[in-house]
Amino acid sequence: MDDRKKRPQGGANEGEGSKSADKQYRQGATDFAKNTDALQQGLEAEREVENYRDDYESAEKKGRAHSAGDLPTDLSGKNDDKK
């Protein structure tokens, strides 16, 4: 993929509230929704997670092991339901 397509189209750094990045994201999401059977994609993803549950859980555990560990319960998963 061309790296120029990934960059915001303003040239200048717009910071965290980048309007051009927001526009680009929304356009991509709209294109995906129009051109893809999202329900089918979701069902396929669900099946894959179920079929490879051990692999996904192992990857999650590895990722959590690299976290800053702000809370003592970060690695236990105790805070997973909190948002």
C-alpha positions in Angstrom: 0.0 0.0 0.0 1.2 3.5 -0.8 2.3 5.2 2.4 1.1 8.6 1.1 -2.5 7.3 1.3 -2.1 6.6 5.1 -1.0 10.2 5.9 -3.5 12.9 6.7 -4.1 15.1 3.7 -3.3 18.4 5.5 0.4 18.4 5.3 0.7 19.9 8.8 0.4 18.0 12.0 -3.2 18.5 13.1 -2.7 16.8 16.5 -5.1 14.5 18.3 -8.2 16.0 16.8 -7.1 15.6 13.2 -10.1 16.5 11.0 -8.5 15.0 7.9 -7.7 11.7 9.6 -11.3 11.6 10.9 -12.6 12.2 7.4 -10.3 9.5 6.0 -11.3 7.0 8.7 -15.0 7.7 8.1 -14.7 7.3 4.4 -12.8 4.0 4.8 -15.5 2.7 7.2 -18.3 3.7 4.9 -16.6 2.1 1.9 -16.1 -1.1 3.9 -19.7 -1.1 5.0 -21.0 -0.6 1.5 -18.7 -3.1 -0.2 -18.6 -5.9 2.4 -21.0 -8.3 4.0 -20.2 -7.2 7.5 -22.5 -9.8 9.1 -20.7 -12.6 7.2 -17.3 -11.1 8.2 -18.4 -11.1 11.8 -19.5 -14.7 11.7 -16.3 -15.8 10.1 -14.3 -13.9 12.8 -16.3 -15.5 15.5 -15.7 -19.0 14.1 -12.0 -18.3 13.8 -11.8 -17.2 17.4 -13.7 -20.2 18.6 -11.5 -22.6 16.5 -8.2 -21.0 17.6 -9.2 -19.9 21.1 -5.9 -21.2 22.7 -3.9 -19.2 20.2 -5.8 -16.0 20.8 -5.7 -16.4 24.6 -1.9 -17.0 24.4 -1.4 -13.9 22.3 -3.5 -11.9 24.7 -1.5 -13.1 27.7 1.8 -12.2 25.9 0.4 -8.8 25.1 -0.6 -8.2 28.7 2.8 -9.3 29.9 4.2 -6.3 28.1 1.8 -3.8 29.6 2.9 -1.1 32.0 1.1 -3.0 34.7 -0.5 0.1 36.2 -2.8 -2.1 38.4 -1.8 -5.2 40.2 -4.7 -7.0 38.6 -3.8 -6.1 35.0 -2.4 -9.6 34.3 -5.1 -11.5 36.1 -7.9 -10.2 33.8 -9.9 -9.0 36.8 -10.4 -5.6 35.2 -11.3 -6.9 31.7 -15.0 -6.1 32.2 -14.4 -2.5 33.3 -14.3 0.2 30.7 
